[in-house]
Amino acid sequence: MADHPVLESFSPAVRAWFAAAFPEPTAAQVQGWPPIAAGDHTLICAPTGSGKTLAAFLSSIDALATRPMPEDPKRRTRVLYISPLRALAFDVEKNLRAPLAGIGLAAERIGETVLTPEVAMRTGDTSSQDRQRLVRRPPDLLITTPESLYLMLTSSAAETLVGIETVIVDEIHSLAATKRGAHLSLSLERLEELTERPPQRIGLSATQRPLEEVARFLGGYSAPGEARPVTIVDAGIGKTMEIDVVIPVEDMSDLGRPVAELQSGPASAALSTQRSSIWPSIYPRILDQVLDHRSTIIFCNARRQAERLAAKLNELAEERGINVDPETGRRREDLVKAHHGSLAREQRVIVEDDLKRGELRAIVATSSLELGIDMGAVDLVIQVESPGAVSRGLQRIGRAGHQVGEPSRGSIYPKHRGDLLEAAVVVRRMLDGQIESTRYLRNPLDVLAQQLVAHTAARGELPVAALAALVRRSANFAELSDEQLANTLDLLAGRYPSEEFSELRPRLVWDRVNDTVRARDGSKRLAVTSGGTIPDRGLFGVFLPDGTRVGELDEEMVYESRPGETFVLGASTWRIEDITFQKVTVTPAPGEPGKMPFWHGDRPGRPLELGRALGAFVREVRELSPAAAHATLRTDYALDELAAANLVQYVTDQADATGVVPDDRTIVVERFRDEIGDWRICLLSPFGTPVHAPWAMAIERRLADRFDLPVESMWGDDGIVLRLPESADELPLEAVLIDPEDIEELVMATLPQTALFSSRFRECAGRALLLPRRRPDQRTPLWQQRQRAADLLAVAAKYPTFPILLEASRECLQDVFDLPALKEVLGQLRSRAVRVVSVDTAKPSPMAQSLLFNWIAAYMYEGDAPLAERRAAALALDRDLLRDLLGAEELRELLDPGVLADVELDLQRLSDGRQARSADELHDVLRRVGDLTVTELDLRSEQPSDGRLSALLAERRAIEVTVADELRYAAADDAARYRDALGCALPLGLPAAFTEPVPRPLEDLVGRYARTHGPFVEREVAARFGVPESRVAGA
């Protein structure tokens, strides 16, 4: 029975319940409750299964149960729990039922009266009917996700959040280093603007370092330079772990070699080269372990691999007669099921419940089950392939033995020898608790743009100073400069030409005279329907005929599929009945073979600190004798007998092939000829993709610029592969040994031509609401998104200050690449702290072979093709030759004059439905059409324009100009163009942004005239602007 001094701060009913339910409080609870009870912002770091969720909730539950409920129902919700995963939110809601019921019974027992707090959940799966009910009748404790909080703050549901006193952010480490975290950080500041008093913030995580960085992210700033104090409770990450690294084959060097045996099946398949694989040895070992344990979670790093493994384990179980109906010989039910983010939530919940109830022996999962979800009686976790990061390994293996004090048991099955090397280092660092460091993002401008639109749409007109103060209270934006904020507001206020790309039209009105901002009509709908930070991949929903959602499939897979075909999803087989533009309709096809689905996704690269540790490990293994190395690997690195033997052999084979082995102090440049006789160069290094990717781009650029050598490159965690052209025999070493001072410039010059930049620009533009979903209830195909993003990029490329160009570059250079780490490595190469060894080999060394294996995969799908490549054909055309080729008819003879007249009426905003209905729309007319007289404005306005025009003039959004001896009105944004092109006098008091010189003012004005008229002659334009025809012709 628990009787601990820390429990004295709780009410008698809570104390009685806790004493009956638990033997004693955990370390996380003992250290966490005092600061929480004192009202401090608190960050709790404690291992999985250490009671930290209860540590966060119990004070709030106690307050809700013992304090009177607010009279105003809108102030009833006082506790907000934010979960990064819907599954975790669902789990927490269920797990809260026990303490709530238990406290009520304990109160009854001791004769106390307590209130029973009402708990509700709002996520993306909540129906509109339930959402409306939550607004009418708010709960005491609301469980939600970052995206749903953003939607509530942007809608009428915001009024139900005014009474929030406590915000709990679970698994905060999974958010801190991402754009989702930056988005949540701004949402928390928006929430603080609403609440009666600043809410207490509580953050929870099992794996995070440094705690000070995560605490700063959680707390933010109360004023410039004044960080909100956050109490850090470090209950350690140490949990007893029993891990082994398993290799089920004697010699991994034989894997991947051609197999001579004849295969059954189609002749084409039988004739194609079959290669030996580790999988036939892994499947039986995993199945044996599953059968030896009560319930198992098997983690994979990819959805396709999870589906394949689940299917193979079920086939193998059937072959052994497990779960087989003796009469039919068919499988009664699956022994194992797949669980990943592309399965519908309803399907995932069924799978989770089946495992918890013991009806399912194992789940094959991706990161969908990695965070905090209590899977109950799981007593073993199997990880197929190295987890790639220490924090990921701890989260996954920690799913086993989730109860307090119970050890976590796990097995890791590496797929190849390079994977074995990484797995050994990750396991050692897991046992030592050496987690990678977390760094929250600084100034992601796409997230800023979205939240500015949402906040102004929800709150009405706001001073820019108030907006700036709000934004800078978020840790992510504490260092945001005035210039970056002004650039982002410029983007949202329509400073960039929307006639070239329609989604650049204004979302906000920035009154620069009074320095206030308000939202345009339609902005709130846009912020709600296109909000969030998770990129839209254009996935197809998979549904049963009755509308039940099964999951989702990659667009490319659906394009390659036909009705009648079968495929596997969630380890169940489905037959495609119909494919439409929006969805795939399927019916179950149990027992039938089906093709494996595939999804394209990005896998994060190996962090530099893990790369350095891996390099040091290789060096230490090389320094030991084979027998001593084998013994060390068995005792210190949890490798089984065959794993240790294979690892020692791998390092020895590499040393035999290249004389040296790449480590933290040695980089090997290996040269050999490939199958067709071209030179391949493999730069072997352990430092990881974030270092290798920008390095490869810089090498490519340096070889092209200085040596006129066009090369192809590919990179991975273990190095860089370069394919030299036929004419080249060697790689100049100075192309590899780049000065640290030059690297940033080289990478930035190369970046815009890469597929990576194109895809990141598309995602950033989507977040900044520049590629809105046409219909929020329908999918937007990925190819269409790419097309629209390419059009936007073509316009944005003309403006160096365009915020989303800057943000895509920042994301690539800071979040994807690790340029500081690369500079460090290049500095060590220059100082000889790291040496470069060049070798020629007759065939690829073992480490080069694993790199080359990835080369083939890189050319399977191209993704976002570089813009320069896509535009090359259009740029190279000779217009005269094209006219000659098309024939003698003039284009104008092919155009219908009536159609031309209708188009011009539309462009001039003279047709019905195009006329201005508000002052904002009248401003749009001036921006789109150009300078107009009062009469011309009246023709383009549904009502007389006087009042609206006066308002625009007063707000300095429109100006009076004299053009061709006539008084006209123009958008204030164009003031500098009219002054510099036509010599117009400008009114006093215009914002400086509107009076800065522009490069080609007359060209801009003539260009706009051309875009808003049908065919015309130079004389007409010259007359309109009152300038000589020669100047118009020059423009």
ZALUMPA-286406 format. One record per residue (C-alpha): x, y, z. Coordinates in steps of 0.25 Angstrom, whole numbers, plus 5000, padded with zeros to 4 digits. Layout:
<sites>
XYZ
...
</sites>
This chain:
<sites>
500050005000
500650134996
500850235007
501850335002
502050485006
501850534992
500450484992
500050585003
499750694993
498650614987
497150604992
496750485001
496050414990
497250414981
498150374992
497250254995
497150214981
498650224978
498950144991
497950034987
498450024972
500050034973
501049994983
501850124982
502050244973
503050234962
504350324961
503650404950
502450424959
503250464972
504050564965
502950614956
501750644965
502350754974
502650854962
501350814955
500550844968
501350974970
500851014956
502251014949
502350984934
502950844935
503750744926
503750604930
504750504924
504650364928
504650224922
503550154915
502550094925
503050184937
501650244940
501950384934
500650394928
499950384941
501050474947
500550584937
499050554939
498850524954
498850674959
497950714948
496950604951
497050634965
496650784963
495550744953
494950644963
495050734976
494850874970
493450934967
493150934952
493051074945
491651124943
491951164929
491951034921
492951104911
493951104922
493750964926
494950904918
496150924928
497150814923
497650794909
498450674906
499150674892
499650544886
500550534873
499750404869
498250384868
498550244873
499250294885
498050394888
497150274887
497950194896
498050304907
496550324907
496350184910
497450174920
496850294928
495550224930
496150134941
496750254950
495450334948
494550214952
495550174963
495550314970
494050314970
493950184977
495050224987
494250344990
493050264992
493750175002
494350285010
493050365010
493650485002
492850554990
493550574977
493150604963
493450514952
494150584941
493650574927
494650534916
494550544901
495450534889
495450614876
496450564865
496350564850
495450434851
494350514860
493050524852
492550664849
491350634858
492250594870
493050724867
491750804868
491350734881
492750764887
492550914884
491150914891
491550834903
493050844905
493750734914
494550754926
495750694919
495950694904
496950594897
497350644883
498450654873
499350774868
498450784855
497150784863
497550884873
497950974861
496550954855
495850984868
496651114870
496251154855
494851124857
493651164866
494151044875
495251134880
494251194891
494251064898
495751074901
495651204909
495651124922
496951034919
497851034931
498750914928
499350874914
500050734914
500850704902
501150554901
502350494893
502950634891
504250584886
503550534873
502950674871
504150764875
505050754863
503950754852
503050864845
501850794852
502550844865
502750984861
501250984856
500850934870
501751034877
501051154870
499651084873
500051084888
500351234887
499051254880
498351184891
499051264902
498451394895
497051334897
497151274912
496851354924
498251324930
499451264924
499251104924
500251024931
501050944921
501450794924
502350714914
502650564914
503650484907
504450354908
505550394899
506050534898
507450604899
507850714902
506650734912
506950884912
506650904897
505350824898
504950904911
505251034903
504350984892
503250944902
503251074910
503551184899
503751324903
502851414912
503551544906
504751564896
505951504902
505151454914
504951304914
503851244922
504451164933
504251014931
504550914943
505250794937
505050654943
506050554939
505650424944
506650364934
506450274922
507050154928
506150034927
506649884928
506849844914
507149704909
507449714894
508149614885
508649644870
508249514863
508849464849
508249334845
509349304834
510749254835
511349344824
510649474820
511649494809
510949384801
509649464801
509349534787
510049434779
509349364767
508649234771
508749124760
507449044764
506249044755
505049124760
503649074758
502649174751
502649244738
503849224728
504249364729
504349364744
505149224744
506149284734
506349414741
507549414751
507149374765
508049424776
508249364790
507549444801
507549454816
506049454817
505749294816
506649284828
506049404836
504549364834
504649224842
505449294853
504449404855
503249304855
503949214865
504149344874
502649384872
502149244876
503049244889
502449374894
501149424898
501049544889
502049604880
502249734872
503149724860
503649864855
504049894841
504550024835
503650024823
502149994820
502449904808
503349814817
502349804828
501349754818
502249654812
502749604826
501349584831
500949504819
502149414819
502049384834
500549344832
500949254820
502049184828
501049164840
500049104830
501149014824
501448964839
499948934841
499749054851
498349114851
497949014840
496548954838
496848804837
495648784828
495948894818
497448904820
497249054819
497649154829
496549184840
497149324844
498449404842
499449374853
500149514849
499549644844
500149774838
499949904845
500450044838
499950184835
499350144822
498350054829
497050124833
496950154847
495750054849
496649944844
497749984853
496949984865
496349844862
497849794860
498249864873
497049804881
497349664875
498749664880
498349724894
497349614896
498249504892
497549464879
498649514870
500049454874
500849574867
500749704859
501749744848
501749904850
502550024845
502650154854
501150144855
501350074868
502650134873
502150244882
501550224896
500350134892
500150034903
500049894896
499849824910
500449684910
501549694899
502749614904
503649624892
503949724881
504649684869
505349794860
505649754846
506849844841
507549934849
506650044855
507550154850
507550234862
507750204877
506450284881
505650204871
506250074876
505950104891
504450144887
504250014880
504949914889
504249994901
502849944896
503249804902
503049804917
502249934917
501949914932
502749974943
503949904947
503849794936
505049784926
504949804911
505349684903
505649704888
506349644876
506949714865
507149644851
508049724842
507849704827
509249714822
510649724827
510649884827
509349874834
509949784845
511049884847
510149994850
509249904858
510349874868
510750014870
509250054872
509049944882
510249984890
509850124891
508350084894
508950014906
509750134910
508650224908
509350314898
508250374890
508450464878
508250614882
506950684878
506950824872
505650904869
505450974856
505751124855
504851214847
504151114837
503451224829
502351134822
501851094836
501851244840
501051284827
499951184830
499851214845
499751364841
498651344832
497851254842
498051344854
497651474847
496451404840
496051354854
496351484862
495951604852
496851724850
498151724858
499351814859
500551764853
501351784866
500351694873
500551584863
502051594864
502051584879
501151464878
502051394868
503351424875
502751364888
502951234881
504351174883
504351134868
504151284864
504851354876
505951404866
505051444855
505551574848
504651684845
505051674830
504651524830
503351554836
503051674826
503451574814
502451474819
501351584821
501751634807
501451494801
500151484808
499751624805
499851604790
501251664787
501651564777
500951554763
499651474764
499351494749
500551394747
500151294758
498651314763
498951254777
499851374780
498651454781
498551534795
498051454807
498251574816
498051724815
499251794821
498951944824
500351994824
499952134829
499252084842
500151964842
499051864844
498651734837
497351664835
496851544827
496251544813
494851474810
495151324809
496451324817
495851254828
495251144819
496651134813
497351124826
496351014831
496350924818
497850934814
498450944828
499450854836
500850824832
500850674828
501150674813
499950634804
500550514796
499250494787
498950354793
497750274788
496750234799
496350084799
494950064802
493949944803
492649954795
491850004807
492850114809
493650064820
495150114819
496150004818
497450084816
498150164806
499150134794
500250204787
499750274774
500850204766
500350074770
498950104767
499250144753
499950014751
498749934756
497449884749
496049844754
496049694757
497549694762
497849654776
498749724786
499149704801
498849814811
498849794826
499349654823
497949624817
497649604802
496749694795
496149694781
496049824773
494649844768
494749984763
495750104762
495250244761
495950374761
495750384776
495750244782
495950094780
494750004783
495149864788
494549734793
495249634802
495949514795
496349424807
497349324804
497749374790
499149414786
499249564784
500349664780
501049744790
500749894791
501850004791
501950144796
502950244794
503550314806
504750374812
505650314822
506450404831
507950394829
508950344840
509250464850
510750504850
510850464865
510450324861
511350324849
512550364858
512250254868
512150154857
513450194851
514150184865
513550044867
514149994854
515450054857
515449984871
515049854865
516149864855
517149884867
516749754874
517149614870
515949534863
515749454876
515749574885
514849654875
513849534875
513849524890
513649674892
512449674882
511849554889
511949624903
511849774900
511049784888
509949674890
510349604877
510049454876
511049354872
510849364857
510649514857
511949534864
512649444854
512049514842
512449654847
513849614849
513949544836
513249674829
514349764835
515449664831
514949654817
514849804815
516349814820
516749704810
516049774799
516549924801
517649914811
516950004820
515550014826
514750144826
514550194841
514450324848
515950364844
515950294830
515250324817
515450224806
515350264792
515250134784
515250124769
514850004760
514149984746
512749944746
512049834737
512149924724
513549974727
513250114732
514050164745
513250164758
513750234770
513250204784
513650294795
513450214807
513150284820
512250254832
511750404834
510350384829
509450434818
509250584824
510750594822
510950514809
509750574801
510250724801
511750674799
511350594787
510550714781
511850804783
512750694777
511850684765
511850844764
513350854766
513650744755
512750814745
513250954747
514750934749
514950804741
513850804731
513450664736
511950634736
511750524747
510550454753
510550434768
509750354778
509950364793
509550274805
509950264820
511250194817
511750284806
511650344792
511650274778
512150344766
512050294752
513150364743
512850384728
513650294718
514650404715
515150414730
516050314736
516250374750
515650464760
516450594763
516650584779
516450734780
515050714776
514750634788
515650714798
514750844797
515150964806
514050974817
513951124814
513451084800
512550974803
511251064806
511351134793
511551014784
510350944791
509451064790
509851084775
509450934772
508250924781
507150984772
507450884761
507250764770
505950674771
506050694786
505950844785
504750824775
503950734785
504350814797
503850944790
502550874787
502350834801
502650974807
501751044797
500650944801
500850984816
500851134813
499451114806
500051144792
499551004787
498150994793
497350874792
496250904782
495250814789
495650774803
494850644803
495550604790
497050564787
497950644779
498750554770
500250564773
500650594758
499650714758
500250764771
501650754764
501150824752
500550944760
501850954769
502750954756
501851074751
501951144764
503451124765
503651184751
502951314756
503651314770
505051294764
504951434759
504951494773
506151464782
505351504795
504151404792
503951344806
503651204801
504851194792
505651234805
504951134813
505151024804
506651054803
506651064819
505950934820
506950864811
508150924817
507850914831
506850804833
507150704822
508650734821
509650754832
510550864827
511250894840
511550754841
512150744827
512950874829
513550804842
513850674834
514550764822
515250844833
515850714839
516250664825
516950794823
517750784836
517950634833
517250594846
516450504836
517250444825
516850404811
517350274805
517150254790
517150104785
516950034772
516149904773
515849794762
514449784767
513649864778
514049834792
512949784802
512549924807
512549984792
511649864789
510549904799
510650054794
510450004779
509249924783
508550054786
509050124773
508050034765
506950074775
507150214773
506850204758
505550124759
504750254762
505150394759
504150474767
504150624765
504950644753
505850764753
505150884748
506350924738
506150784732
504650804730
504850934724
506050914715
505150874702
504350994703
505551094705
506251034693
505251064682
505451154671
504151234669
504351264654
504751114651
503451074659
502551174651
503251114638
502950974643
501451004647
501151054633
500751184627
499451214634
499551334644
499151294658
498151414658
497351354647
497051224655
496451304666
494951344667
494751494669
493551474678
494351384687
495451484688
494451594692
493851504703
495251474708
495651624708
494351654716
494751554727
496151594727
495651744729
494751704740
493551754732
492751624731
491651584741
492251514752
493651574751
493251714756
493651764770
492751744781
493551804793
494751894795
495751774795
495251734781
495251874776
496751874780
496951744773
496351804760
497451924761
498551814763
498051734752
497651834741
498451954745
498152104746
496652134743
495752264744
494552274753
493652244741
494452114737
494452074752
492952084753
492851994740
493651894748
492851904761
491451844764
491151974772
491652114770
493152114774
493252244781
493152194796
494052084794
495052164786
495052264797
495352154807
496552104799
497152244797
496952264812
497652134815
498752174805
498452044797
498052134785
498652254780
498352374770
499252384758
499152464746
499452384733
499252434719
498752564725
497552494732
497352474746
497352324749
497452224761
498452114763
498852014774
499852074784
500751954782
501052004767
501452144772
502952124768
502552074755
501752194751
502752294757
503952224750
503252194736
502352314734
502852414744
501552424752
501652504765
501352414777
500552464789
501252474802
501252374813
501352244805
502052124812
503452114808
503151974802
502352034791
503352144787
504652054785
505152064771
504751944762
505651884751
504751894739
503551984742
503052014728
503251874724
502351834736
501251934732
501251884717
501351744721
500051764730
499351834718
499651714709
499151614719
497851684721
497551714706
497351644693
498251664681
498651814680
499651904673
500751984680
500052114677
498852084686
499852054698
500652184695
499352264695
498852194708
500152234716
500452364709
501852314704
502452314690
502252184682
503752164682
503852144697
502652044697
503351964686
504651964694
503851904706
</sites>
